[in-house]
Amino acid sequence: MTAICENCSAAVSTQYARVLGDNDDTVHACPNCTTLRDVSDGAAADTT
C-alpha cells in the first residue's frame, strides 16, 4: 500500500508516511519535491 505526498502527489511508502509524516501519517513533502536535508529536518510532517 502507498501513501501520497500532499505537495507533489508522488507515491510514498506507508512506512515513509508513518515515520516521516505528521501524526495522521500524512506526508507534506517527499524526496521528489524537496531536498533530503529538508525531509530529515521535518519537512514531511510540516503543514506550513
C-alpha positions as CSV (number, residue, x, y, z in Angstrom):
1,M,0.0,0.0,0.0
2,T,1.2,3.5,-0.7
3,A,0.6,7.0,0.6
4,I,0.6,10.2,-1.4
5,C,2.6,13.3,-0.9
6,E,0.3,16.3,-0.4
7,N,2.7,18.6,-2.0
8,C,3.5,16.9,-5.3
9,S,1.2,13.9,-5.4
10,A,4.0,11.4,-5.6
11,A,3.6,7.9,-4.2
12,V,5.5,7.2,-1.0
13,S,5.5,4.0,1.1
14,T,3.3,3.6,4.1
15,Q,6.5,3.2,6.2
16,Y,7.7,6.6,4.9
17,A,4.4,8.2,5.9
18,R,4.4,6.5,9.3
19,V,8.0,7.6,10.1
20,L,8.3,11.0,8.4
21,G,4.7,12.2,8.1
22,D,2.6,14.0,10.6
23,N,0.6,12.5,13.4
24,D,-2.0,11.3,10.9
25,D,0.6,9.8,8.6
26,T,0.0,12.5,6.1
27,V,3.1,13.4,4.0
28,H,3.5,17.1,3.2
29,A,6.9,16.8,1.4
30,C,9.0,14.0,-0.1
31,P,12.3,13.5,-1.8
32,N,10.6,14.1,-5.2
33,C,9.7,17.7,-4.2
34,T,12.2,18.8,-1.6
35,T,15.7,18.0,-0.5
36,L,16.6,15.1,1.7
37,R,18.0,17.6,4.2
38,D,14.6,19.3,4.5
39,V,12.9,16.0,4.8
40,S,15.2,14.9,7.6
41,D,14.6,18.3,9.3
42,G,10.9,17.6,9.4
43,A,9.5,19.0,6.1
44,A,7.4,15.8,5.5
45,A,5.4,16.5,8.7
46,D,5.3,20.3,8.4
47,T,2.0,21.7,7.3
48,T,3.2,25.3,6.9
